[in-house]
Each structure stands twice: as C-alpha cells, then as structure tokens.
C-alpha cells in the first residue's frame, strides 16, 4: 500500500543502505526458495538541488555499469519515489559493491532492493510503503521474487506469485548451518541459463523435486543432516550442464562426496550448506576438489539474518533537507 501522493513528503536527504547477497533455488526450490548471504553491497544516496545524477561505483561492476539514470539502483529509487509522489531532481550516489556480478549471487536483486529501500528511508514516513509494496516493486524489476525476498527480509524465504501479486514468508534456519560459496572467474547471464531449460519435464521428475523441496524446509529448520538429500533436484541443474561448464563438474564432484551442494541461483557459483560433522568434512573435500589457483574463490560468508537495512545520515551543504510531494522536472 502507498500513501496518497498529496500527503507524502521527503523527510531525509542522505541515507545509506546495506543489502545482502542471495542464493536462489537451493536445489529443488526453483524460483521459490532463497537464502540471504552475509556478503553486502552498500549504497549511499544524497538528494541534491542540482538537476543532475552522478553515480560512483567502487568494487564489483566498476567501469562496467551505467553511471546515470540507467543505473539499476537509480531506476529502482526513481520508480519508488515516483509512486510515492515525492520525486527529487538531483541524486548523488556511491555504490560500494562486494557481491560478484553475473555469478548467481543476486547482484541485480541487491541493486533493485537497495534503490527501493533507500527511497523508503528518504520518505518522511517510511511506513507509507509497506513490505508487500517493497516486494512487489522488486519483483517488477526482477521478474521473480525468489532473490528479492531474502534480500529484503534476510534468512531463508519461500516466495510465490498469486492473484494478488508476489508474496513471501520466512523459513526457520538452524543456526548450526553454514553457507559456503565457490565462485568461478567466469560469468553467466541468467537469460542464457534459463534458455537451457526444457519446456516440460516428466511427472516423475516433478514429483521427485516437489518431495525434495518439502524435505528441504524441514532440513533447514531442524534436520540439517538431511540437507544432502533435501537439496537434490531434477528440474534445472542437470539441464544447465552445458552452459555451466566447470561449475557443473564441481557440483557433481561435491555431491559425489555427500555434500549438500547446489548451483547458486542461475550460476555459475556453487553453494554448499553444511552443519556439524558435515562442515568439517566439507572443508576436507573442498581442499582436495577446488583449485583456488585456477581462479575459484571460496567464500564463507555465513547467513545474513537482517536483510536490507537503511539509516539516515546528516545532511550536506548541497542537499535538499525537505522536498514537497511533487514531481520535479528532470532530464
């Protein structure tokens, strides 16, 4: 729900947003399950009186992404403020990116959520844009809520789209479960990964995967020893083998060792979930299977439980301290 535009005002001109990486699918939960990882992008937004948009990018994506109105964070910010009827003219933004791009760790979802959450924090009453609207806006950009939901809420989520739009609920996660992500040098476009999927699958494969997805909810919450079986799927990972290349081979090697390994999102990163004795065995297996000298990075981020967070900062000399709820002319 969005408050009426004539009641809306900007109440801040300087905010910082921190958004986690995410891993979608978790094996059988295709386009539904997601997990927030403690790898964070930080976006600092300042509203300025000058009619200009300036974006500085540090870290991942520097020199590659647009630096004006076409930047994904700016687009999400504009979209949200437009809906609230509180659109400023100028924006100065600094993106400090850590989430790898094109590796199946939700970098685009993080950018979209950062823009929406930043816009919400800039409003005089952030509560005017509720959680359902945040998820709906993020899904408009992403097409699916599976990455957006954990980026917003943290932890594990199951998301779906009904007649009333996208929805999500939190899932319980045993605190003993550890997340490890093996990141290759190669990138993979989500569209290419989706194009590798067949138009239909057998009833047997669908039933198998539904059962594993249901089991995964229990494994995450109370029975982490079931994670290796619970993360099996027959809907998408095997079909993507040709486009995943070395990641597909790594996935097979890790699962052959009994680890709960999955392709992270559309790939090509590989996610491993483990707890207790499986965590110790995971380290031994990774040391023998993963050759970091060949370009693989092993990240041990842990699970983010906070989700996207914003804080207001003191204003600066060129900032707008308060903006009426009207659209300003912009290029």
N, C-alpha and C positions, 0 to 999 in steps of 0.2 A: 504494500500500500504506500502511496506517495501523497503527502500533504498537498493541499491546493497551492498552486504557484503563487497566488497573491498573498499567501501567508508565509512564504518561505524567504529566508534571508541567509546570506553567508555570515557565519559568526567567527570565522578564523581566516587567516591569510597564509598560514605557514604550518604545514603538517609533515610528519614522517610516517611512512607505512612500512611494515616488515611482513613479508609473505613467505610461507614455506614452499619448498618443492613438494611434488606429489608423485605417487606411483599409482597408476590406474590398472584395473583388471585384477591384479593379484592372482593371475592364472585363470580360474573359471568364472570370475565375476565380470565378464566382458561388458564394457560400457556401463557398469553399475557400481562395482566396488572400487574404493580408492583409499590411499593412506598418505598422510602428511609426513614429510621427512624434514628433519632439522637441518636443512640447508636453506638459507634465506636470501632473498633479494630485498634490498632496502631502497625505497623511493622517497625523495624529499621534494615537496611541491610548495612553490611560493606563487601567490597571485600578485600580479603587478599591474600598475595603471597603464603602462605602455602597451600598445597594440602589437604584441609580439609573442611568439612561442619559441623558447630556447630549451633544448634538451641536451644534457651532457650524460654520456654513458661511460661508466667505468666497469672494467671486468668483462664478463661474457657479453658478446654482441657489440662491443666497441668497434666502431668502424664498419659495421655491417647493417645496423638497423636505422630506420629513418630518424631524423633529428628535429622534426617539426610536427605539424598537425597529424601526419600519418603514423606517428609513433603509437604503438598499441596502448600504452598507458594513457597517453593524451586522449586518444579516441574514447577509451572507456570512461575517463574522467569527464570529458565533454558530454558524452551520452547521459551520464548520471545527473550532472548538473543541469543539463537541458531539461530533463524530465522533471527536475525539482523547480524549474523556472528561475534558476539562480546562476546564470552563466556569466562569468567574468571575461574580460578581454584578453589579458596577458597572462602567460604562465611561464615560469622558470622552473625547470625540473632537473634533478640529478638522480640518475638511476645507478645504483651500486649493485651490479649483478654478480651473483655467485652460482646460480642454478645453470648447469650446462644447457646450451641451446641444441635442439634437434636430437636429443638423446633419450626421449621418453620420460623426462622428469618434470613435466608440467610447466615449462618455462613460459609458454604463452598464457596458460591459465593464471600463473602468478602475476603476469603483467596486467591482465584484464582485472583480476581481483584487486590488485594494487590501485588501479585507477578508480574503481568503484568505491573501495573503502576510503581512499583519500578524499574523494568527493563527499562522501558521507560525513567524514570528520570535519570538512570545511563548513558544513551547514550549521546554522545557529542551533538547530535541534536535530542531531544525527538520528534520533529515534524516528524521525519523519519518514525515513526509508527503512523499512523493516527487513528482517533476514530473508523472507521469501522474495522480496524485490531484488535484493543483492544477488541471490542465486539465479533469479530469472534473467537479470541483466547479464550476468556472467555467461549463462547458457546461450544467450543471443549471440554472443561473440564466438563461443567455443563449439556450439552445436550439440554438445553433450555435457551433462552436469557431473560426470564421474571424477574429473580432476578438480573442477571448481569447488565442489562440496567440501573435500578435505582441506583445500587451500583456505577456505573461509573459516571452517569450524575447527580444524586440527584433528588429530587422531585418525581413526578409520570411519568411513561412512559408506552407506549404501544409498545410491541416488537413482531416481527414475523420473520419467515424464508422464504425467497423467493428463486428463482432460483440462485440469486447472493449471497446467504448466509443470515445470520441474520441481521436484521435492527431494528431500534428503533426510536421513536420520543417522544419528551417531551409533557406532558399534563399540562395544566394550573390547579393550585390548589388554591382554595380560601384560603387566609391567615387565615381566621377565623376557618378553620377546624383543629381540634386537634386529635391526634392519641394516643390511649391507648392500651397497650398490656398486656393481662393477661397470665402469664407464669406458667405452672404447673411444678411440680418436674419431672414428667415422660417425657421420650423422645420418639420420634417416627422416625424410619428410613423412608426416602422419598420413598424408593423402596416398603416398606410394605404398605404405604398409596396409592401408585399408583396401587398396586396389588389388592386393594379392589374395584377398579372401574370396571364397566361392559364394555364389548367390544362395546356395542352400547346403545344408548338412543332413546327415542321416538322423532318423529318430533316435537310434541307439546312441549316437554321439551327443545329441542334445540332452537326452536323459542322463547320460553319464556326467555331463558337465553341470547340469542342474543339481544333481546329487552332491557333487564336489563343492559347489558354491554354498549349498546349505551347510555342509560339513565345515567349511571354512569359517563361517560365523562362530561356530562352537569352538573350533581350534584357536581362533584369535582370542576369544574371551576366556576360556577355561582349560583347553586341552591342547597346548602348543605342541605336544608330542605327535599330534595328528597332522601337523602342518605339511609334511611331505606328501601325504595322500590328498589332503584337502586342497592343495594348490595345483593338482593335475587338471588339465582341460583338453578338450578335443574340438574346440570351436575356432581357434585362431592361431595359436603359436606354431603349430606344425605347418600350416599353410603359408606362413610368412618366412619359412626357412630360406628360400631363395634370396629374399631381399635383406634378411638379417645377417647372412653370411657367417662370419666368425662368432657372432653372438649366439646363433642357433647351435653351433657346435659346442660352445661353452655351456649353454643351457643343458644340452644332453649330457655332457660330462659331469656337471654338478648334480643333476638328478640321478645319474647312474651311481653316484656316491651316497644317495639317500638324502640329499639336501632339498629343502623346500625352496627351489629356485624357479623364478618366472621371468618372462620378459617384462620389463617395466614400461607400462603404457604401450605405445606403438613401437618401442625400442629405439635404438639397439642396446640400451643399457640392460643389465640383468640384475634383478632384485633377489636377495636371499633373506629369508626370515628364519630365525633360529632362537632357541632358548635352552638354558641348562647345558646338558652334555652335548646336545647338538651344536651349540655355539662353539664349544671347544673343538669339536670335530670339524666344524665349518672352517676354522682358521687353518687347521692342518691341510684340509682339502684345497683351500684357496692358495695356500703357499706352494702346492705342488701342481696346480692346474693353471693358475693365472700368471702369465709372464708380464709383469709391470714394465719391464724394459722394452716390450714390443708396443707400448702405447696404452695399455689398460691402466685405469686408475681405480683403486679400491677405496671407496668412501664408507665410513662407518658413522653415519650421521645421527643415528637414533631416531625415534619417532617424535615428531612435533605434536604437542597436545594443546597448544594455544590457538593455532590458526592465525589468520591475518589480524594484525594489531596496528592501530594508528595512535599517534599522540600529537597534540597541538604544541607548537613552539612559539616563542615570542616573535613578534613581527619584525620587519626590517624596513629601512628608510623608504624603499620604493614600493612597499606592499600596499594593498588595499585592506584597510582594517575592517571594513564592512561594506558589502555591496548590496544594493536593493535587488529584489527578486525580479529583475527584468533582463532581457537578452541585450547584451552589448554588441555593437557592430564589430565584426572581425573579418579578417581576410579569408 
